[in-house]
C-alpha cells in the first residue's frame, strides 16, 4: 500500500517543472494575441465603442496576463524548490 501511495501521491521529478514553463509560454502568446486583437478591435470600431465593449476587452487582457503570471510564478517556485 505504501508503494502505491508513493507512486500516486509522491513528489514528481524536476522535469515536471517544464509543464509550467510550457503553459507560461502558451499564456504569453495568448496574452500578446489578446493585446493585438484588442488594438485591432478598438481601431475598427472606434466610432461605436461603448463602456461595456471596452470593459470586456480590458478584462480579457487582465485575465490573460494573470494566467501568464500564475504559470510563470509556479514555474519559478518549482525550479527553485527542487
C-alpha positions in Angstrom: 0.0 0.0 0.0 2.8 2.4 0.8 4.4 1.9 -2.7 1.0 2.7 -4.3 0.7 5.9 -2.2 4.2 7.0 -3.0 3.8 6.3 -6.7 0.4 8.1 -7.0 0.9 11.0 -4.5 4.6 11.3 -4.1 6.7 14.2 -5.4 7.5 14.5 -9.0 10.9 15.0 -10.7 12.3 18.3 -11.6 11.5 17.6 -15.3 7.8 18.2 -14.4 8.6 21.9 -13.9 8.7 22.2 -17.7 4.9 21.7 -17.7 4.6 25.2 -16.1 7.2 26.6 -18.5 5.2 25.3 -21.4 2.0 26.8 -20.0 3.7 30.0 -19.3 4.9 30.3 -22.9 1.4 29.5 -24.3 -0.2 32.0 -22.0 2.3 34.7 -23.1 1.5 34.1 -26.7 -2.2 34.3 -25.9 -1.7 37.5 -24.0 0.1 39.1 -26.9 -2.6 37.9 -29.3 -5.2 39.4 -26.9 -3.4 42.7 -27.0 -3.2 42.8 -30.8 -6.9 41.7 -31.1 -8.0 44.4 -28.7 -6.0 47.1 -30.6 -7.4 45.9 -33.9 -10.9 45.9 -32.4 -10.5 49.4 -31.0 -9.3 50.9 -34.3 -12.0 49.1 -36.3 -14.9 50.1 -34.0 -13.7 53.4 -32.6 -16.9 55.2 -33.6 -19.3 52.8 -32.0 -17.5 52.0 -28.8 -19.3 51.9 -25.5 -18.2 51.2 -22.0 -19.2 47.6 -21.9 -17.1 46.7 -25.0 -14.0 48.4 -23.6 -14.5 46.8 -20.2 -14.8 43.4 -21.8 -11.5 44.0 -23.6 -9.7 45.1 -20.5 -11.0 42.2 -18.5 -9.8 39.8 -21.3 -6.3 41.4 -21.1 -6.2 41.2 -17.3 -7.3 37.6 -17.4 -4.7 36.6 -20.0 -2.0 38.5 -18.1 -2.9 36.8 -14.8 -2.9 33.4 -16.4 0.6 34.1 -17.7 1.9 35.4 -14.4 0.5 32.5 -12.4 2.2 29.9 -14.6 5.4 31.9 -14.6 5.3 32.0 -10.8 4.5 28.3 -10.5 7.5 27.5 -12.8 9.8 29.7 -10.7 8.6 28.1 -7.5 9.0 24.6 -8.9 12.5 25.2 -10.2 13.7 26.9 -7.0 12.3 24.3 -4.7 13.9 21.3 -6.4 
